[in-house]
Amino acid sequence: MALKIYTKTGDLGKTSLIGGTKVPKSHLRIESYGTVDELNSYIGLVSDQITVIHSKDILREIQDRLFTIGSSLACDPEKETKMKIPDLKETDVELLEKEIDAMNEVLPAMKFFILPGGHPAISTTHIARCICRRAERICVNMQEHELFVEPLVIKYLNRLSDYLFVLARYTGHLLNVAEIPWKPRV
């Protein structure tokens, strides 16, 4: 028999961190890993819309790292957990940098700001980038409020948003979709 998905423990607006500490569902820590979860879902949507197998493989790696980040953010840093939480590594950031550099090799230099759009795969990738930036801002906000966040989490999210920006451009390049320049009204 399958386990029930509902526990009813959150009906009063509280939830538990890994370690057992109860916090309001509006807590910054909950907001942080909820946003990372939202990002992970959008990364899945991006993967469903692109056709390059290598990029799909990298996105699957990214989804795995986002689960790692979510687990880290869901832990009460004041309590020892009995669960083994996987670690984010500097090599995870380096992989993103390597992928950004490889995609940039074939892309024309940017000479203007570009508007997101032109194809659903491009637009969806930009939405994922924006959610990633929000996750990063929430983690920085946690730091500013002296809530522990592993510094590598913020670094990874920063690099991931760069990766998603370049992936959007690269996807457009492969699809032969012209970038839409921003032409500011003056």
C-alpha positions as CSV (number, residue, x, y, z in Angstrom):
1,M,0.0,0.0,0.0
2,A,1.3,3.5,-0.9
3,L,2.0,6.0,1.9
4,K,-0.5,8.8,2.2
5,I,0.9,12.1,0.8
6,Y,-0.9,14.2,3.3
7,T,0.0,14.3,6.9
8,K,-2.2,17.2,8.1
9,T,0.7,18.4,10.3
10,G,0.9,21.6,8.2
11,D,-2.7,22.6,8.4
12,L,-2.0,25.3,11.0
13,G,0.7,27.0,8.9
14,K,3.8,25.3,10.4
15,T,6.2,22.8,9.0
16,S,9.3,21.0,10.2
17,L,12.9,21.4,9.1
18,I,15.2,18.4,8.8
19,G,16.2,18.0,12.4
20,G,12.6,18.5,13.7
21,T,12.5,22.2,14.4
22,K,9.0,23.6,13.7
23,V,8.8,26.9,11.8
24,P,6.1,29.0,10.1
25,K,5.6,28.1,6.4
26,S,6.5,31.8,5.7
27,H,10.0,31.4,7.2
28,L,12.8,32.5,4.9
29,R,14.4,29.0,5.1
30,I,11.1,27.5,3.8
31,E,10.9,30.3,1.1
32,S,14.4,29.5,0.0
33,Y,14.0,25.8,-0.5
34,G,10.5,26.2,-1.9
35,T,12.0,28.5,-4.6
36,V,14.7,26.1,-5.3
37,D,12.0,23.4,-5.8
38,E,10.2,25.7,-8.2
39,L,13.4,26.3,-10.1
40,N,14.0,22.5,-10.3
41,S,10.5,22.1,-11.8
42,Y,11.2,24.8,-14.4
43,I,14.6,23.1,-15.2
44,G,12.6,20.0,-15.9
45,L,10.3,22.0,-18.3
46,V,13.4,23.5,-20.0
47,S,14.8,19.9,-20.5
48,D,11.5,18.8,-22.0
49,Q,11.7,21.6,-24.6
50,I,15.2,21.5,-25.8
51,T,16.6,18.8,-28.1
52,V,20.3,18.7,-27.5
53,I,21.1,15.5,-25.5
54,H,24.2,16.9,-23.9
55,S,22.3,19.9,-22.6
56,K,19.5,17.6,-21.3
57,D,22.2,15.6,-19.5
58,I,23.7,18.7,-17.9
59,L,20.2,19.8,-16.8
60,R,19.6,16.4,-15.2
61,E,22.9,17.0,-13.2
62,I,21.6,20.5,-12.3
63,Q,18.4,19.0,-11.0
64,D,20.3,16.6,-8.8
65,R,22.4,19.6,-7.4
66,L,19.2,21.5,-6.8
67,F,17.9,18.6,-4.7
68,T,21.2,18.8,-2.8
69,I,20.8,22.5,-2.3
70,G,17.2,22.1,-1.2
71,S,18.2,19.5,1.3
72,S,20.9,21.8,2.7
73,L,18.5,24.7,3.0
74,A,15.8,22.5,4.7
75,C,18.2,21.5,7.5
76,D,18.1,23.2,10.9
77,P,21.8,24.3,11.1
78,E,21.5,24.3,14.9
79,K,20.7,20.5,15.1
80,E,22.6,17.5,14.0
81,T,20.5,15.5,11.5
82,K,20.5,11.7,11.4
83,M,20.1,11.9,7.6
84,K,23.2,12.0,5.4
85,I,22.8,15.1,3.3
86,P,24.8,15.2,0.0
87,D,27.3,18.0,-0.3
88,L,27.6,20.6,-3.0
89,K,31.2,20.8,-4.4
90,E,33.3,23.5,-6.0
91,T,33.5,21.1,-9.0
92,D,29.7,21.6,-9.5
93,V,30.3,25.3,-10.1
94,E,33.3,24.5,-12.3
95,L,31.0,22.3,-14.5
96,L,28.7,25.2,-15.0
97,E,31.6,27.5,-16.0
98,K,32.9,24.9,-18.4
99,E,29.5,24.6,-20.1
100,I,29.0,28.3,-20.3
101,D,32.4,28.7,-21.9
102,A,31.7,25.9,-24.4
103,M,28.3,27.4,-25.5
104,N,29.9,30.9,-25.7
105,E,32.4,29.6,-28.2
106,V,29.7,29.3,-30.9
107,L,27.6,32.4,-29.9
108,P,28.0,35.8,-31.4
109,A,29.2,38.5,-29.0
110,M,26.3,40.4,-27.4
111,K,26.1,43.9,-28.7
112,F,22.7,44.8,-27.1
113,F,20.4,43.7,-24.3
114,I,18.1,41.0,-25.4
115,L,14.4,40.5,-24.7
116,P,13.4,37.0,-23.6
117,G,11.4,35.3,-26.2
118,G,11.3,34.0,-29.8
119,H,10.5,30.4,-29.0
120,P,9.0,28.6,-26.0
121,A,12.3,26.8,-25.2
122,I,14.0,30.2,-25.0
123,S,11.3,31.9,-23.0
124,T,11.1,29.0,-20.5
125,T,14.8,29.0,-20.0
126,H,14.6,32.7,-19.2
127,I,11.8,32.1,-16.7
128,A,14.1,29.5,-15.0
129,R,16.9,32.0,-14.9
130,C,14.6,34.6,-13.2
131,I,13.5,32.0,-10.6
132,C,17.2,31.1,-10.0
133,R,18.0,34.8,-9.4
134,R,15.1,34.9,-6.9
135,A,16.4,31.8,-5.1
136,E,19.8,33.5,-4.9
137,R,18.3,36.7,-3.5
138,I,16.4,34.8,-0.9
139,C,19.6,33.0,0.2
140,V,21.5,36.3,0.4
141,N,18.6,37.7,2.5
142,M,19.0,34.7,4.8
143,Q,22.7,35.5,5.2
144,E,21.8,39.1,6.0
145,H,19.4,37.9,8.7
146,E,22.2,35.7,10.1
147,L,20.5,32.5,9.0
148,F,23.1,30.0,7.9
149,V,23.5,29.3,4.2
150,E,26.4,27.4,2.8
151,P,28.3,30.1,0.8
152,L,28.8,27.6,-2.0
153,V,25.0,27.5,-2.4
154,I,24.9,31.2,-3.3
155,K,27.9,30.8,-5.6
156,Y,26.3,27.9,-7.4
157,L,22.9,29.7,-7.8
158,N,24.8,32.8,-9.2
159,R,26.6,30.7,-11.7
160,L,23.5,28.7,-12.6
161,S,21.6,31.8,-13.5
162,D,24.5,32.7,-15.9
163,Y,24.4,29.2,-17.3
164,L,20.6,29.5,-18.0
165,F,21.1,32.9,-19.7
166,V,23.7,31.4,-22.0
167,L,21.6,28.3,-22.5
168,A,18.7,30.5,-23.6
169,R,21.0,32.2,-26.2
170,Y,22.5,28.9,-27.3
171,T,19.1,27.3,-27.7
172,G,18.0,30.2,-29.9
173,H,21.2,29.9,-31.9
174,L,20.6,26.2,-32.5
175,L,17.0,26.8,-33.4
176,N,18.0,29.7,-35.8
177,V,15.8,32.1,-33.8
178,A,17.1,35.7,-34.0
179,E,17.7,37.4,-30.7
180,I,15.2,40.2,-30.0
181,P,17.2,43.4,-29.2
182,W,15.9,45.7,-26.6
183,K,15.3,49.0,-28.2
184,P,14.7,51.5,-25.4
185,R,12.3,54.3,-26.0
186,V,14.1,57.6,-25.7
